[in-house]
């Protein structure tokens, strides 16, 4: 996040806090596994929530609805829905060049079959119109996405049809073309979390097949940092990081801040689950209360809060602002789908984490 973005978001949130007890009203309806992003359009910073799943947590409750938060009206407004006959889960959203780009995800049918899609959709706030971009070469869902130089979107790993993949795919939003970057060196995972700040990608955890067969998938403890080569943006030097504070988790909310030179992580669960919130071990997954960060200057983990109030899971992105980490929707305790929009403070209570 650029300093100008952080300052603008601070001013926007400060104005909202002055006008009301809470800077955000809840979403129009509870939603989880939604794709969220922020983008600047004609001088205004706009927060978006796309698609996801409602409180019934069935295939019929997956929506293609889209909403934008209007800071002047202090409310969420419904915008033109995401194109397609069915809503998607596991998609990612990135704001760039006054557009929001929505990438990948999967659809669920009545029999519970899940199909990964290659769709790239670009939304233009000024016209309330959607445009189709070039398909993702290797379709993915439950991936990590980050923006580089306000032009290139890095799509890191994720699930593709029948397995998790190591691909790092780079989308040029200006030329509408894809290239392949240095692949991930570690265990292929999906449902991992991370962000791209300046020229650095950090991602953590996710899920992978259990070598012992049951439960089907388990949480990965691997954490990685990647440095983008400034002369060749498709070259990435990957290095394994020590474990982060707390247990390994699935579908954490993550957001990067260029102002703080940090990437923040909150929530998620140590019990990987299907889209309905029930773990592959047959038990309802529960969200973790641990919020932590990676400091890009020191190269160390730090604990932000060991006991974050009302934690959630079933995320990918969060939005880092100077007021804290904005988390939109998700699942609360016992997999209850939430309409809440909360700001989690990001001032650390302790430095260090696991070394």
Secondary structure, DSSP 8 states (H G I E B T S, - for coil): --HHHHHHHHHHHHHHHHHSSSSS---SS--BS-EEEEEEETTEEEEEEEEEE-TT-SGGGEEEEEEEEETTTTEEEEE---SSSS--BS-EEEEETTEEEEE--EEE-TT--EEE---EEEEETTTTEEEE----SS--BS-EEEEETTTEEEEE--EETTEE---EEEEETTTTEEEEE----S---BS-EEEEETTEEEEE--EEE-TT-SSSEEE---EEEEEE-SS-TT-EEEEEE---SS---BS-EEEEETTTTEEEEE--BSS-B-TTSBBTTSSB------EEEEETTTTEEEEEETT-TT--BS-SB-EEETTEEEEES-B-GGG-B---EEEE----SEEE---
